[in-house]
Amino acid sequence: MLRIFQALLFVGLLCLWYALTETGIMPKFFFGEPIVVFSTMVDWVVSGDIFYHLGITLTETVLGFFIGAVLALICGLWFALSPTASALSDPYIKAMNAMPRVILAPIFALWFGLGIWSKVALGVTLVFFVVFFNVYQGIKEVSPVVLANARMLGATRKQLLRTVYLPSATSWVFSSLHTSVGMAFVGAVVGEYLGSSAGVGYLILQAEGVFDVNTVFAGIAILTISALILDAVVTAIENRLLKWRPN
């Protein structure tokens, strides 16, 4: 029933958008036309043009997401379990997290060129800190009683990592991954804005250059649908790995 109401709300918003643009309350030049936006998306799919550009953007997104998440998991575990490393790196981690990382995009373009790796690098920087702090906090939240009991039973450091620390951090990790999907897309699209010859961000940039707001909205819709699909994949993996978690 909830899904039905959600679908009805979506249809209602589309109808409102159509009504406001058709009556001139919202100028079509600035807000587009939902029918034209949908038609543009259908044309892209039927012609197959969108799949090449979407494939490039998804490749950049998935690589940035995966590399950033793995690095964050390793560093989060290391710093959480090593007080010395955590104390030494704390001001630098906070400084890098406070820096608006989108401004690194031109530097990455200079270092890695205008190919996919400059977009991947930007995506990694955006994903890393979201996952890192959740992993770090998840490890720190492990119950001291559970740790003490495990040590009394003779658990080694590796066994503690596998049976206590990682299960404790898993919920925190997946919570951060849902946010990180969107951040990885941001990295890919911003990088494509600054310099690329393909990708959905490139299509949106070209449309903005000729004030084609309908194509801009079509590109945004394609990116949104793709992000929702990736988020659904993360949710499916999360539900499979966390079967023990109460609903």
C-alpha positions in Angstrom: 0.0 0.0 0.0 2.9 2.4 0.8 4.3 1.9 -2.7 0.9 2.8 -4.2 0.8 6.0 -2.3 4.4 6.8 -3.2 3.6 6.3 -6.9 0.5 8.4 -6.6 2.5 11.2 -5.0 5.0 11.0 -7.9 2.2 11.2 -10.5 0.6 14.0 -8.6 3.9 16.0 -8.7 4.2 15.4 -12.4 0.7 16.6 -13.0 1.3 19.7 -11.0 4.5 20.4 -13.0 2.5 19.9 -16.2 -0.3 22.2 -15.1 1.9 25.0 -13.9 4.0 25.0 -17.1 1.0 24.8 -19.4 -0.8 27.6 -17.7 2.3 29.8 -17.8 2.6 30.1 -14.1 6.1 28.5 -14.4 7.7 29.6 -17.7 8.6 26.6 -19.9 11.9 28.2 -20.9 13.1 27.9 -17.3 11.2 24.9 -16.0 10.8 22.8 -19.1 7.9 20.5 -20.1 7.5 17.1 -18.5 6.2 15.6 -21.7 9.2 16.8 -23.7 11.6 15.6 -20.9 10.0 12.2 -21.0 10.1 12.2 -24.9 13.8 13.1 -24.8 14.5 10.2 -22.4 12.6 7.7 -24.6 14.4 8.9 -27.7 17.8 8.4 -26.0 16.8 4.8 -25.0 15.3 3.9 -28.4 18.3 5.3 -30.3 20.7 3.8 -27.8 22.7 7.0 -27.6 22.3 7.3 -23.8 23.9 3.9 -23.1 27.3 4.9 -24.2 27.3 8.1 -22.1 25.6 6.4 -19.1 28.1 3.5 -19.3 31.0 6.0 -18.9 29.4 7.8 -16.0 28.5 4.6 -14.3 32.0 3.3 -14.7 33.5 6.4 -13.1 30.9 6.2 -10.4 31.3 2.6 -9.5 35.1 2.8 -9.5 35.1 5.9 -7.3 32.5 4.3 -5.0 34.4 1.0 -4.7 37.9 2.4 -4.3 36.8 5.1 -1.9 34.8 2.6 0.2 37.6 0.0 0.4 40.3 2.6 1.3 38.0 4.1 3.9 37.3 0.7 5.4 41.0 -0.1 5.7 41.9 3.3 7.1 38.9 3.4 9.5 39.9 0.0 10.9 43.5 1.0 11.2 43.0 4.3 13.0 40.2 2.9 15.2 42.4 0.1 16.4 45.7 2.1 16.6 45.5 5.0 19.1 48.9 6.3 18.0 48.0 6.4 14.3 44.7 8.0 15.2 46.3 10.7 17.4 48.9 11.6 14.8 46.6 11.8 11.8 43.6 13.4 13.6 44.3 17.1 12.6 45.1 16.1 9.1 42.0 14.0 8.6 39.8 16.8 10.0 41.6 19.4 7.8 41.0 17.3 4.6 37.4 16.6 5.6 36.8 20.3 6.1 38.2 21.2 2.7 35.6 21.5 -0.1 36.9 18.6 -2.2 35.1 19.6 -5.3 37.7 22.3 -5.9 40.2 19.4 -6.3 38.6 18.5 -9.7 40.8 20.9 -11.8 43.9 19.5 -10.0 42.9 15.9 -10.7 42.3 16.8 -14.3 45.8 18.2 -14.5 47.3 15.1 -12.8 45.3 12.3 -14.4 44.1 14.0 -17.7 40.5 14.3 -19.0 39.9 10.6 -19.0 37.9 8.6 -16.5 40.6 8.6 -13.8 40.3 12.3 -12.9 36.6 11.7 -12.3 37.3 8.5 -10.3 39.8 10.4 -8.1 37.3 13.0 -7.3 34.7 10.4 -6.5 37.1 8.6 -4.2 37.7 11.8 -2.2 34.0 12.4 -1.8 33.2 8.8 -0.8 36.2 8.2 1.5 35.4 10.5 4.4 31.7 9.5 4.5 32.6 5.9 4.9 35.8 6.5 7.0 34.1 8.3 9.9 31.3 5.7 10.0 33.8 2.8 10.1 35.8 4.6 12.8 32.8 5.2 14.9 31.4 1.7 14.4 34.7 0.2 15.7 34.7 2.6 18.7 31.2 1.7 19.6 32.0 -2.0 20.2 30.9 -2.9 23.7 33.8 -3.2 26.1 31.9 -6.1 27.8 31.8 -8.1 24.6 35.5 -7.4 24.0 36.4 -8.5 27.6 34.4 -11.7 27.2 36.0 -12.5 23.9 39.4 -12.0 25.3 38.6 -14.1 28.4 37.7 -17.0 26.0 41.1 -16.6 24.4 40.2 -14.8 21.2 43.2 -13.6 19.2 43.5 -10.2 17.6 42.5 -11.6 14.2 39.5 -13.4 15.7 38.4 -10.2 17.5 38.6 -8.4 14.1 36.6 -11.0 12.3 34.0 -11.9 14.9 33.6 -8.7 16.9 34.9 -5.5 15.3 33.8 -6.1 11.7 30.2 -7.2 12.6 29.9 -4.2 14.8 31.0 -1.8 12.0 28.9 -3.5 9.3 25.7 -1.5 10.1 27.7 1.7 10.2 29.4 0.9 6.9 26.2 0.2 5.0 24.6 3.3 6.4 27.4 5.4 4.9 27.3 3.5 1.6 23.8 4.7 0.9 25.0 8.3 1.1 28.3 7.5 -0.7 26.4 6.3 -3.9 25.2 9.9 -4.4 28.6 11.3 -3.6 30.2 9.1 -6.2 27.8 10.3 -8.8 28.6 13.9 -7.8 32.3 13.2 -8.4 31.7 11.7 -11.8 29.4 14.4 -13.0 31.4 17.4 -11.7 34.5 15.9 -13.3 32.6 15.6 -16.6 31.5 19.2 -16.3 35.1 20.4 -16.1 36.4 18.4 -19.0 35.2 15.4 -20.9 33.9 14.3 -24.3 31.4 11.8 -23.1 29.2 11.0 -20.1 25.8 12.1 -18.9 27.4 15.2 -17.3 28.8 16.0 -20.7 25.3 15.8 -22.2 23.9 18.1 -19.5 26.7 20.6 -20.0 26.1 20.7 -23.8 22.3 21.2 -23.2 23.0 24.0 -20.8 25.2 25.7 -23.4 22.2 26.1 -25.7 19.6 26.7 -22.9 17.9 23.4 -23.6 16.3 22.9 -20.1 14.3 19.9 -21.2 17.5 17.9 -22.1 19.0 19.1 -18.8 16.1 17.7 -16.8 16.2 14.5 -18.9 19.9 14.0 -18.0 19.1 14.7 -14.3 16.3 12.1 -14.4 18.6 9.5 -16.0 21.2 10.1 -13.3 18.6 9.9 -10.5 17.2 6.6 -11.8 20.8 5.2 -12.0 21.6 6.3 -8.5 18.4 4.7 -7.2 19.3 1.4 -8.9 22.8 1.4 -7.4 21.3 2.3 -4.0 18.9 -0.7 -4.4 21.8 -3.0 -5.1 23.5 -1.8 -1.9 20.3 -2.3 0.0 20.0 -5.9 -1.4 23.5 -6.7 -0.3 22.9 -5.1 3.1 19.8 -7.2 3.7 21.6 -10.3 2.7 24.6 -9.7 5.0 22.6 -8.4 7.9 19.9 -11.0 8.2 20.4 -11.0 11.9 19.3 -7.4 12.2 15.7 -6.9 13.5 13.3 -5.2 11.0 
